[in-house]
Amino acid sequence: MNTVTNKCINVGVDTGKEQLDVYIRPLDIFFTVSNDDKGIKQAIKIIQKHTPLRVVIEATGRLEMPFIIACHNAKLPYVIANPVHVRRFAGAIGQRAKTDKLDAKLIAHYAEAIKPNLTTLKPDSMRLMADLVIRRNQLLSMQTMEKNRMKIMPSQLILTIKPILTAFKNQIEKIESKIIKLIESNPEYQAKNEILQSMPGIGKIAAASIISNLPELGLITNKQASSLVGVAPMNRESGRYKGLIKIQGGRAQVRTVLYMAMMSAIQCNPIFKSTYQRLLAEGKPKKVAIIACVRKMVTILNSMLRDGALWDAKII
């Protein structure tokens, strides 16, 4: 096998709860391993022999992380791909059939054709903080469901819900305590946290979400920051057709946290309150106005972190 072929090798990995399906392109090598420590070690050993240009696996939430960490430790170039992008690529090449092998081949083909940028694994503490924020959001969601059930369940069953709500409350407090300890253990996180929370409306959870899920903030342009969060307006025009300008893509978790933060900010922060009221007066729907305010929040936070400056309403 010549050197030129080696340089063009791309690996596609289809993730399942029980197994990993791996396809090496253009060598037409396909194999399946169990999605556990033993299977992942076996897969890494085979992949390393072919020195691939990139190993691409779709983001599934959590199932891909053990394999990604193994790639990182083995110094393999890896990409965590957006499943939407892979599906769109499948549509572009006319692939509709779906099997584990075809999915792995598709991901490898996507890697070769699109050449997505390599992914960098977050430091352990940053990854843990992101996981804690996710878990807190999950607990809050379940807590809300139980509170809603209290309103519709008969009185004799309400007593079965109250202990669950107490458990949720205790777990949420423990997670928040862990997040605070993580921030306090790192001087860089402390500095960022102080700047972020100086803005009225940004609390400890929103700050932690930004630190862990948007580490680029302060190092990129305002347009890039808005795009990463997914609050940049996207035009939909073709010929005479002019569709609604919508947001799309971006990091949904950060966007959700900042959306909730903005609900607080439009009450306590005069800058965002006046912007929100002005947009409503112009006839903008409430959600559109809130997203516009979030976009403004992101650009201001980006500037604050870039300059190392605390919030000052007088210079905004």
N, C-alpha and C positions, 0 to 999 in steps of 0.2 A: 504494500500500500504506500503510495507516494505522499510527500509532505503536503502538496496542494490539497489532496482529498482530506487529510487530517485536519487542516485548517478550516474546512467547511462543514465539519460534523456538528450537528445539532441534535439534542435529545429532548423528546417530548415525554412527559410523565402525566398520566391520568390517575387522579387520586380517588380512592374509595376508602370506606371505613375499614375494610378487611384486607385490601390489596392495593398494590401499585402496579400499573401497566406501563411499561417503558418501551419506547421505540427510538432507535438510533438511526438517524437519517444522514447521508444517503446509503448507509450500509445495509439497510433493510433487516436490521436485527430487532426482534421483538421478544420480550420476556416479561413474566409476571412474578412478583415477589409479594410476600405478606407485608402489610403495613405495620410492622413492629420492628424492634431493634435488630433482630436477626435478619429479616428480609431487607431492611434498609442497608445494613452493612454489605449484604450480598450485592445489592443493586449498585452501591457506590463503588465496590471493587470492580464490577464489570464496566461501569461507565468510565472510570479512571483510565482503563487500558486504552481508550480511544481518544483521550485528550480533547474533549469537545470544546467548541467555541462558546456554547452556552447550554445550560440545562434548564428547560422551561417547565414550570408546573403551574396550574391554575390556583388562584386563591379560593379556598373553600371555607374559610373561617378559622379553623384550627387544625384540620386533618393533615394539611401539608407541612406543618411546622417541624415535626421531628425529622422529616426528610430534608427540609431546608437547612436546619441546624447541622445535620450530618454533611451536607454539601459544603457549608461554610467551614466546618472543621477540617474537611478534606481539601479545602482550597479549590473547589470546583466553581466555575463561573455560573451563577444561577439567576433566574428571573422568576419572580412571582407575577404571573400574568393576570390581567383582568379578564374574567370569563366572558364578559360582554364583548371585548375586543376579539377574542378567539371565535365566538359565535358569529360575529359579523364577518370575520375572515372566512369562516365556513360557508356563509351565504355568498360571499364574493366569488368563491371558487366552485360554487354549486354543489357542495357536499351536504346531503340531507340525511343519509344513513347514519346510524349511531350505534356503535358497539365499543367495547373497551379498547380493542386494538385500533379501530378507526379513530377514536378520540385521541389516543396517544400519537398516532401518525399525523393527525391534524395539528396537534400542538407542535410537533417537530417541524412540520411544514410551515406553520405560522412563524416559528423561531427563525427559520432559514429565510423566509420571504420578507418579514417585517423587521427583523433584527432589533428586537426591543432592548432598551437599555438594561444593563445588569442591575440587580437589586442589591442593596447593602443591608446586612442584618443590623438591627438596632443593638446597642449595648444591653447587657442583661437587665440592668436597673430600669432602663427606659422601656424595655419590653414588658417587664413586670408591672410598671406603672400603667402602661396601656391596657394590660390584662385586668388590672384592678379597676380601672375606669369602666371597662366593658362589663365586668361583673357587677359593679355598683349599678349601672344602667339596667342590667337584667333584673336585679333585685327590686329596683324602683318600679319597673314594669309589672312585676308579679305583685308587689305591694299595692299598686293602683288597682289591679284586677280584684284583689281580695277586698279592698275598700269598696269597690263598686258592687261586689257581691253582698256586702253587708246591707246595702240599700234595698235589695230585692229578696233576700232570703228571709224566711220566717224567723221570728224572734228567738225561738228555741234553738235555732242553728247558729245564731250570731256568736254564741259562746265558743263554738268550734273555730271561728275565724280569728277571734281576738288573740289567742296564743300564737297563731301564725304571724299576725301583724307584729307582735312583740319580737318574735324571732327575726323577722325581716329588719326591724328597726335596729336590733342589736348587731346584726351582721353588717348592715350599712355603716354603722358607726365604727365598727372594727376596720372595715375596708378604708374608710376615710382617714382613720388614724394611721394605717399603713402607708397611705399615699403621702401624708404629711411627713412621716419619718423618712421616706425615700427622698423627698425634696430636701429635707434638712440635712441629709447625709452627703449631699453633693453641692459644693460651692457654686458650680455653674448653674445647676437647677435653682438654687436659692436666689441667685442674681436675676435669672429670668422670671422666677415666680414673683419677686418683689416688683419688677417692672410691670408684669401682666396684671397683677392684682391692684396696682395703683389706679387702673382704669375702673371707674364706678360701673358695676355690672358684671365684671369678671371676678368670679369667686375661685376658691381653691380647686374645685373640680374642673372648671373650665380651663384654669391655668395648667393643671396637671395634664389634661387632654391635649392642649397645645404643645406642651413640652415633650410629651411622649409620642404624639401622632403627627406633629408638624414641626419637627426639629429644624427644617429649612427656614422657618420664619425668622426674618431679620437678616438673612443672607441672600435673598432674592428680590426681584422687582415686585412692585405692588400688583401688577397684572398677573405675574406668575403666582403670587400668593393667593389672589382671588380664584385663579384657575385650579390651584391645588385643593382649595377648600370646596370648590364646586359652586361658587356664587358669581362667577363671571357670566354675563349675559351672552348667549349664543344666537346669532342671527339665523333665520330660516327663510332664505330668499332664492328664487330661481325664476328668471324671466319676469313675467308679470306677477308671479305668485309672491306674496309677502306674508309669511306665517308669523305667529307670535314669537317674540324673543323669549327664550327660556334658558334656565340653567341646566347643566347636565354634567355628569362625571364628578370627579373630585373625591375627597375623602369624607364619606358619609358620616362617619362617627364624629369627626371634628365639627362638621356642619351642623349636626343635630345638637351637639353641646352648645355651640355658639348661638344657634337659634333660640335655645332655652335661655341662654345668658342675655340675649337681646330682649327677651320678654321682661326681664328685670331691668335692663339698662334703659329702656324707654320710659320707665317709671322714675328712675333715680338719677339718670345721666342727662343733663340739660341739652347736650349736643345731639344725642340720638333722639331725645324726646322731641326736639324742634324739627329735626329731619323727618321723623316719622309722621308728625302732625302735618308738615308741609306736603308730604307725598299723599297723605289721605285727602288733603284739601284739593290736590290736583286730580283726584279721582282714581288714584291707584288702589287696587284691592289690598286688604290688610296683609296677606301673606307676601305679596310682591313688595310692599313697603318694608316689611320686616327683613326680607332677604336683601334689599337695597341697603338697609342699615347694617346688616351683618357684613356686607361687602365693604362698607365704609369702616366698620370696626376692624376688619382684617387688615386693611391698608394702613390704618393708624397704628395698630399693634406691630405691624411689620416695620414701620418707621421708628417706633419707640425702641424695639429690640435692636434695630440696626444702629441707632444713635446712642443706645444705652441711657435713654431718657425716661423719666417717670411721667405719668399723665399730667398734663397741664391744659385745662380747658381754654385758657387765654390765648394759646398759640395754635390751637387746632383750627 
